[in-house]
């Protein structure tokens, strides 16, 4: 019988830029992986029980009706002692993860910075621009409880935030993104190859790349293409470019740029423009501008793809919407709730895509056998642990004159 346990931290694959973990640091990450699994899974089921048995009956008694939206459920659940305790544990797990990652990185920052400088000086795959300003909506909170978000520095030119993100992601996700934390990129490569066999995009743009853990597998999956991975956060890009160079991936360039202004690229330039778990970190004003710019630089016949969590809507129960909203109010994800309440169909249409060009599909992470070994009896088995996302996309139509020709 297979036990449903998360993989050990030792299953994390080492690349040259990955911070080294001592015994106690790895043990803390192992604890946090199991703690997260227990809090989110076994203990988390108590939220539904609390709602059904206490919160909903009390709400009905007070208001004479059921809640009409997720915000009413949140207000009521936030008065429940079980939910408050559960939220405190879940928040504390993220804070502990950040603390363990930071102390792991900071004790070896001299070596990491030196290695990043060496990789980036020789690869030529990093283009920083000091004129790029970090968007205000990214500096208003420590995103994901990471001190300083993705853009801050302990000292000029360092890689602290990128290294911290990379070293702890495996523990946060319970290995669901694979041994290299690149399951999102692996997923979209598999989807693209299955849905357009033989497609050979020449230029690919990845927006909001962070440390490139999703852009690098796209470059690996399409080795004849040139991938441009952009972000406004210089410290994350320094680490990401060095990480890619350390992995031997040469057909990718990391560029400090703002997706709201892609004027450095001409119209109809890229065959594929994509994001992975990025849209929910954008402000309401920024997202339509980024989508419009992405449409402009996309070639006719090209693909736009956005991997995200599912949108809220009538088909999703209000209690599920409330639970999915937890990160917006407790994990420093201030735009999560609003973004998932937006109609992506309408947002893409406003950017320029006709509804007939659009699609929405499920994208499943490629199961990493180094993390989730095959079943001993030979059956195809991932124990249900491979992450599944929604993807909102469109194939940009060619102009009418080209179609007629």
C-alpha positions as CSV (number, residue, x, y, z in Angstrom):
1,X,0.0,0.0,0.0
2,X,1.3,3.4,-1.0
3,X,1.2,6.1,1.8
4,X,0.1,9.6,0.8
5,X,3.1,11.4,2.1
6,X,4.9,14.4,0.6
7,X,8.4,13.8,-0.8
8,X,11.4,14.6,1.4
9,X,13.3,17.8,0.8
10,X,16.2,15.7,-0.4
11,X,14.3,15.0,-3.6
12,X,15.0,18.7,-4.6
13,X,17.4,18.7,-7.5
14,X,20.5,20.7,-7.1
15,X,21.7,23.1,-9.8
16,X,24.8,25.3,-9.3
17,X,22.9,28.3,-8.0
18,X,20.7,26.4,-5.6
19,X,21.6,27.4,-2.0
20,X,23.1,24.5,0.0
21,X,21.0,23.4,3.0
22,X,22.5,22.0,6.2
23,X,20.9,19.1,8.1
24,X,18.8,21.3,10.3
25,X,17.7,23.6,7.5
26,X,16.5,20.7,5.4
27,X,14.8,19.2,8.4
28,X,12.8,22.4,9.0
29,X,11.7,22.4,5.3
30,X,10.6,18.8,5.8
31,X,8.6,19.8,8.8
32,X,7.0,22.6,6.9
33,X,6.1,20.4,4.0
34,X,4.3,18.0,6.3
35,X,2.8,20.8,8.4
36,X,1.4,22.5,5.3
37,X,-0.1,19.2,4.1
38,X,-1.8,18.6,7.5
39,X,-3.0,22.2,7.9
40,X,-4.4,22.4,4.3
41,X,-5.7,18.9,4.2
42,X,-6.7,17.0,7.4
43,X,-7.1,20.1,9.5
44,X,-8.5,22.3,6.7
45,X,-11.6,20.1,6.3
46,X,-12.7,21.4,9.7
47,X,-13.5,24.7,8.0
48,X,-16.4,23.1,6.1
49,X,-17.6,21.5,9.3
50,X,-17.4,24.8,11.2
51,X,-19.4,26.5,8.4
52,X,-22.1,23.8,8.1
53,X,-22.6,23.3,11.8
54,X,-22.1,26.7,13.4
55,X,-21.4,29.6,11.0
56,X,-24.2,29.0,8.5
57,X,-27.0,28.3,11.0
58,X,-25.9,31.4,13.0
59,X,-25.9,33.5,9.8
60,X,-29.4,32.3,8.9
61,X,-30.7,33.0,12.3
62,X,-29.3,36.6,12.2
63,X,-30.2,37.5,8.6
64,X,-33.0,35.2,7.7
65,X,-31.3,34.1,4.5
66,X,-28.1,32.4,3.2
67,X,-25.0,34.4,2.4
68,X,-25.1,36.1,-1.0
69,X,-21.4,36.3,-1.8
70,X,-18.0,35.1,-0.5
71,X,-17.4,38.3,1.5
72,X,-20.3,37.6,3.7
73,X,-19.0,34.1,4.4
74,X,-15.6,35.5,5.2
75,X,-17.0,38.1,7.7
76,X,-18.9,35.3,9.4
77,X,-16.1,32.7,9.3
78,X,-13.6,35.2,10.7
79,X,-15.6,35.2,14.0
80,X,-15.4,31.5,14.3
81,X,-12.7,30.3,16.7
82,X,-11.7,27.2,14.7
83,X,-11.3,29.1,11.4
84,X,-9.3,31.8,13.2
85,X,-7.0,29.2,14.7
86,X,-6.6,27.4,11.3
87,X,-5.8,30.7,9.6
88,X,-3.1,31.6,12.2
89,X,-1.4,28.2,11.7
90,X,-1.5,28.5,7.9
91,X,-0.1,32.1,8.0
92,X,2.6,31.0,10.5
93,X,3.6,28.2,8.2
94,X,4.4,30.7,5.4
95,X,6.3,33.0,7.8
96,X,8.4,30.1,9.0
97,X,9.1,29.0,5.4
98,X,10.4,32.5,4.6
99,X,12.4,32.7,7.8
100,X,14.1,29.4,7.1
101,X,14.8,30.3,3.5
102,X,16.3,33.6,4.4
103,X,18.6,32.4,7.0
104,X,19.7,29.6,4.7
105,X,20.5,32.1,2.0
106,X,22.0,34.9,4.1
107,X,24.7,32.7,5.7
108,X,26.0,31.9,2.2
109,X,25.2,35.1,0.4
110,X,28.8,36.0,-0.4
111,X,29.2,32.7,-2.3
112,X,25.8,33.0,-4.1
113,X,26.4,36.6,-5.2
114,X,29.9,35.7,-6.5
115,X,28.6,32.7,-8.4
116,X,25.8,34.8,-9.9
117,X,28.2,37.5,-11.0
118,X,30.4,34.9,-12.7
119,X,27.6,33.2,-14.5
120,X,26.0,36.4,-15.7
121,X,29.3,38.0,-16.8
122,X,30.1,35.1,-19.0
123,X,26.6,34.1,-20.3
124,X,25.5,37.5,-21.6
125,X,21.9,36.4,-20.8
126,X,21.0,39.2,-18.4
127,X,19.9,42.7,-19.4
128,X,19.2,45.0,-16.4
129,X,17.8,48.5,-16.7
130,X,18.1,50.8,-13.7
131,X,15.5,53.1,-15.2
132,X,12.8,50.5,-14.7
133,X,10.7,51.4,-11.7
134,X,9.1,48.7,-9.5
135,X,5.3,49.1,-9.8
136,X,3.7,50.6,-6.7
137,X,1.3,47.7,-6.5
138,X,4.3,45.3,-6.1
139,X,5.9,47.4,-3.3
140,X,2.8,47.9,-1.1
141,X,3.2,44.5,0.6
142,X,5.8,41.8,1.2
143,X,4.3,39.4,-1.4
144,X,3.8,35.9,-0.1
145,X,5.2,37.1,3.2
146,X,8.7,37.3,1.7
147,X,10.4,40.3,3.3
148,X,10.9,42.9,0.6
149,X,8.9,41.0,-2.0
150,X,10.8,40.0,-5.1
151,X,12.5,43.3,-5.7
152,X,14.5,44.2,-2.6
153,X,18.2,43.9,-1.9
154,X,20.2,43.2,1.2
155,X,23.0,45.0,-0.6
156,X,23.5,46.4,-4.1
157,X,23.6,43.6,-6.7
158,X,22.6,40.7,-4.5
159,X,20.4,37.7,-5.3
160,X,18.8,37.1,-1.8
161,X,15.1,37.2,-2.9
162,X,15.6,34.9,-5.9
163,X,17.6,32.4,-3.9
164,X,15.1,32.4,-1.1
165,X,12.2,31.9,-3.5
166,X,14.0,28.9,-5.2
167,X,15.2,27.2,-2.1
168,X,11.8,27.1,-0.3
169,X,9.4,26.5,-3.2
170,X,9.8,22.8,-3.1
171,X,8.7,22.7,0.5
172,X,5.8,25.1,0.0
173,X,4.3,23.1,-2.9
174,X,5.1,19.7,-1.4
175,X,7.1,18.8,-4.5
176,X,4.1,19.3,-6.8
177,X,6.2,21.3,-9.2
178,X,8.9,18.7,-9.6
179,X,12.5,18.4,-8.5
180,X,13.5,21.6,-10.2
181,X,10.3,23.6,-9.3
182,X,9.6,23.9,-13.0
183,X,6.3,22.0,-13.3
184,X,4.4,25.1,-14.6
185,X,6.7,25.5,-17.5
186,X,6.8,21.7,-18.1
187,X,3.0,21.7,-18.2
188,X,2.6,24.4,-20.9
189,X,5.3,22.8,-23.1
190,X,3.5,19.5,-22.9
191,X,0.2,21.2,-23.7
192,X,1.6,23.2,-26.6
193,X,3.2,20.1,-28.2
194,X,0.1,18.0,-27.7
195,X,-2.3,20.7,-29.2
196,X,-0.1,22.0,-32.0
197,X,2.2,19.1,-33.1
198,X,5.2,20.3,-35.0
199,X,4.8,24.0,-34.0
200,X,8.1,25.7,-34.0
201,X,7.8,29.2,-32.4
202,X,10.9,31.3,-33.1
203,X,10.4,34.0,-30.4
204,X,8.6,33.5,-27.0
205,X,7.9,36.1,-24.4
206,X,7.4,35.2,-20.8
207,X,5.9,38.0,-18.6
208,X,6.6,38.1,-14.9
209,X,9.2,35.4,-15.0
210,X,10.5,35.8,-11.4
211,X,13.5,33.4,-11.3
212,X,12.6,31.8,-14.6
213,X,11.5,28.4,-13.2
214,X,8.7,28.4,-15.7
215,X,10.4,30.1,-18.6
216,X,13.5,27.9,-18.6
217,X,11.6,24.6,-19.3
218,X,9.9,26.4,-22.3
219,X,13.4,27.3,-23.6
220,X,14.4,23.6,-23.1
221,X,11.2,22.4,-24.7
222,X,11.7,24.6,-27.8
223,X,15.5,24.7,-28.2
224,X,15.3,26.4,-31.6
225,X,13.3,29.3,-30.1
226,X,14.7,32.4,-28.3
227,X,12.9,33.0,-25.1
228,X,12.7,36.6,-23.6
229,X,11.9,36.4,-19.9
230,X,11.0,39.8,-18.4
231,X,10.3,41.1,-14.9
232,X,10.6,44.4,-13.1
233,X,12.6,42.9,-10.2
234,X,16.3,43.1,-10.8
235,X,17.4,40.9,-7.9
236,X,15.1,38.1,-9.1
237,X,16.4,38.4,-12.6
238,X,20.1,38.2,-11.5
239,X,19.4,34.9,-9.8
240,X,17.2,33.6,-12.6
241,X,19.7,34.4,-15.4
242,X,22.5,32.7,-13.3
243,X,20.2,29.8,-12.6
244,X,19.5,29.3,-16.3
245,X,23.3,29.6,-17.2
246,X,24.1,27.0,-14.5
247,X,21.6,24.6,-16.0
248,X,23.2,25.1,-19.4
249,X,20.2,26.7,-21.0
250,X,21.5,29.2,-23.6
251,X,18.4,30.2,-25.7
252,X,16.9,32.5,-23.0
253,X,17.5,36.1,-22.1
254,X,16.4,37.8,-18.9
255,X,15.4,41.4,-19.4
256,X,14.4,44.0,-16.8
257,X,11.2,45.5,-18.2
258,X,7.6,46.4,-17.3
259,X,4.9,44.5,-19.1
260,X,2.8,47.6,-19.2
261,X,5.2,49.2,-21.7
262,X,6.7,46.7,-24.2
263,X,7.7,49.5,-26.6
264,X,11.2,48.0,-26.9
265,X,9.5,45.3,-29.0
266,X,7.8,46.0,-32.4
267,X,4.2,45.0,-33.3
268,X,3.7,41.3,-34.3
269,X,7.1,40.3,-32.9
270,X,6.5,37.1,-30.8
271,X,5.0,33.8,-31.8
272,X,4.0,33.1,-28.2
273,X,3.3,35.4,-25.2
274,X,2.6,33.8,-21.9
275,X,2.4,34.0,-18.1
276,X,2.4,31.5,-15.4
277,X,0.6,32.4,-12.1
278,X,1.3,36.0,-12.7
279,X,-2.0,37.7,-13.5
280,X,-3.2,37.4,-9.9
281,X,-0.3,39.6,-8.7
282,X,-1.4,42.5,-11.0
283,X,-3.4,45.5,-10.0
284,X,-6.8,46.1,-11.7
285,X,-5.3,49.0,-13.7
286,X,-2.1,47.1,-14.7
287,X,-3.7,43.9,-16.0
288,X,-5.6,45.3,-19.0
289,X,-2.6,47.4,-20.1
290,X,-0.3,44.3,-19.9
291,X,-2.8,42.2,-21.9
292,X,-3.2,44.9,-24.5
293,X,0.6,45.2,-24.9
294,X,0.9,41.4,-25.1
295,X,-1.7,41.4,-27.9
296,X,0.2,44.1,-29.8
297,X,3.5,42.3,-29.8
298,X,2.0,38.9,-30.7
299,X,2.2,37.8,-34.3
300,X,-1.0,36.9,-36.2
301,X,-1.4,33.2,-35.7
302,X,0.5,33.4,-32.5
303,X,-0.4,32.0,-29.1
304,X,-1.3,33.9,-25.9
305,X,-1.5,31.7,-22.8
306,X,-2.1,32.6,-19.2
307,X,-1.8,29.8,-16.6
308,X,-3.8,30.7,-13.5
309,X,-6.2,29.5,-10.8
310,X,-9.9,29.2,-11.9
311,X,-12.1,32.2,-12.1
312,X,-15.0,32.6,-9.7
313,X,-18.4,32.3,-11.1
314,X,-21.9,30.8,-10.6
315,X,-20.6,27.3,-11.1
316,X,-18.2,27.6,-8.1
317,X,-19.9,27.3,-4.7
318,X,-19.6,30.4,-2.5
319,X,-17.8,28.5,0.2
320,X,-15.1,27.4,-2.2
321,X,-14.7,31.0,-3.4
322,X,-14.3,32.0,0.2
323,X,-11.6,29.4,0.8
324,X,-9.8,30.2,-2.4
325,X,-9.8,33.9,-1.3
326,X,-7.8,33.1,1.8
327,X,-4.5,34.1,0.2
328,X,-5.8,37.6,-0.6
329,X,-6.5,38.4,3.0
330,X,-3.9,36.3,4.8
331,X,-0.9,35.6,2.6
332,X,-0.1,39.1,1.3
333,X,-1.8,38.5,-2.1
334,X,-3.8,41.8,-2.3
335,X,-5.0,41.4,-5.9
336,X,-5.9,37.7,-5.8
337,X,-9.5,38.1,-5.0
338,X,-10.3,40.8,-7.5
339,X,-8.4,39.1,-10.3
340,X,-10.3,35.8,-9.9
341,X,-13.6,37.7,-9.9
342,X,-12.7,39.2,-13.4
343,X,-14.1,37.6,-16.5
344,X,-11.0,36.6,-18.4
345,X,-13.1,36.2,-21.6
346,X,-14.0,39.9,-21.4
347,X,-10.5,40.9,-20.4
348,X,-8.9,39.1,-23.4
349,X,-11.6,40.6,-25.7
350,X,-10.8,44.1,-24.5
351,X,-7.2,43.4,-25.2
352,X,-8.1,42.6,-28.9
353,X,-9.0,38.9,-29.0
354,X,-12.4,38.0,-30.5
355,X,-14.3,35.5,-28.4
356,X,-14.1,33.0,-31.2
357,X,-10.3,33.1,-30.9
358,X,-10.3,32.3,-27.1
359,X,-10.2,29.0,-25.2
360,X,-10.0,27.9,-21.6
361,X,-8.4,24.5,-20.7
362,X,-7.0,22.6,-17.8
363,X,-3.2,22.2,-17.8
364,X,-1.7,19.5,-15.7
365,X,1.9,19.5,-14.4
366,X,4.1,16.8,-15.9
367,X,4.7,14.2,-13.1
368,X,8.4,14.1,-12.1
369,X,9.4,10.5,-11.5
370,X,12.3,11.6,-9.4
371,X,9.8,13.1,-6.9
372,X,6.8,10.7,-7.4
373,X,8.2,7.3,-8.5
374,X,5.9,5.1,-10.6
375,X,3.7,2.7,-8.9
376,X,5.5,-0.6,-8.0
377,X,2.9,-2.6,-10.0
378,X,3.6,-0.6,-13.2
379,X,0.4,1.4,-13.2
380,X,0.4,5.0,-14.3
381,X,0.3,6.8,-10.9
382,X,1.1,10.2,-9.5
383,X,-1.0,9.8,-6.3
384,X,-3.0,12.8,-7.4
385,X,-0.2,15.2,-6.5
386,X,0.6,16.8,-9.9
387,X,-0.7,20.3,-9.9
388,X,-3.5,21.3,-12.2
389,X,-4.1,24.8,-13.4
390,X,-6.6,26.7,-15.6
391,X,-5.2,28.2,-18.8
392,X,-6.8,31.1,-20.5
393,X,-5.6,31.6,-24.0
394,X,-6.2,32.6,-27.6
395,X,-4.7,32.1,-31.0
396,X,-4.4,35.6,-32.6
397,X,-6.3,35.7,-35.9
398,X,-4.5,36.8,-39.0
399,X,-5.8,40.0,-40.7
400,X,-8.7,39.5,-43.1
401,X,-6.5,40.3,-46.1
402,X,-4.0,37.6,-45.1
403,X,-6.8,35.1,-44.5
404,X,-8.3,35.8,-48.0
405,X,-4.9,35.4,-49.6
